[in-house]
């Protein structure tokens, strides 16, 4: 008898729940889903280099990037503002994970084309993936010097360089995202006395959001296999991302003027800590070319 | 002691089964209707650009016997024409990482499940958006169509009421009052 009473008591909360708290029932009925962690970074560029981000399917991004001369060239050169190096670029999202782009940088009059593919997207919930991984590959051609100006019989092959890169990022929370970038740059033709055909580099970078529209970014590429009399520096950069409507403005300071992987990864000439700093900006505008939904 | 409890628990499994069956029966006897694919859309009509978004993953339960109604809106599931709009909506305005869901808990007045045709109803209760709870009272319609309950409502949401602030630089892009449309088709639970 006593036992049965116990079971009856068990029933009471059930009955109460059934009548009252529909909300709890609704919450319990909810399907458990994979929750994608999005917006690890604001754009496809961290400072000079790439991020894991891809454009959405049908989105076209116009990237206008600009680096001034070095600040330590002094007042005569208006602290570098008298010179400017530009890269104009376009990137298109073929799918939400696959993108293609091309651009032209005034440094060595280089044209570059690239593909990026998001192989793994960070998520939690039913499927827990700790990082986003994007593969990036480019080919670039230096069109300077012209054939008639070259000191040797330069061929197209001599002008080419290639980059393979793995971008591995984790958004720890809405404020902090970090990224690792193991990279290889292959240059077909180099001055063997001071450089290698293949440069291996490990990049680290991150983003710190300081308000809902402003974030601080930084990026450093450490070259692993530098030759003995290497005249170049590892590239280092800091930036401030400011987002306004459909634009992202990135104000940067970096020790490189190049905006293609070959240039900033393997041919950075400035020592950041000796004031060889270039101010610059990246401005991106995204257009929806094909409608979603 | 614990062992004994487990033993008696196992020996009474049958009884527990009975209790559960009774619970299920009780549950079924309440006239509850549910949906997992309710649609909420909104429209913002502003000087610079119109923004509209649609969410068809709204979960809701409506108890026709008591008039109680609840719904849960996963904010991430609002779809926009433009991915950037969706990003801004989640990251800047709704702060979805802090407030992943909006919800409503209230009561429907004026619905008779035995009547045919479109019936005007009054809904009142607590609406939570962006972590802010407000008492609201809105009008809508309900209709029984082939054993399903179709509920519709249109109302306005004022952004300041829910502490949703729009940065000065883009305020012209976003209306201060948003038109919200609800369309739920409930199946019997």
Interface residues (C-beta under 8 A of the other chain):
Chain A: X3 X7 X10 X11 X14 X15 X18 X19 X22 X23 X25 X26 X27 X29 X30 X31 X35 X38 X39 X56 X59 X173 X174 X212 X213 X244 X245 X246 X286 X288 X291 X292 X293
Chain B: X8 X12 X15 X16 X19 X22 X23 X26 X27 X30 X32 X34 X36 X54 X59 X60 X61 X63 X66 X68 X69 X70 X71 X72 X76 X79 X80 X81 X82 X83 X84 X87 X91 X92 X97 X103 X105 X167 X169 X170 X173
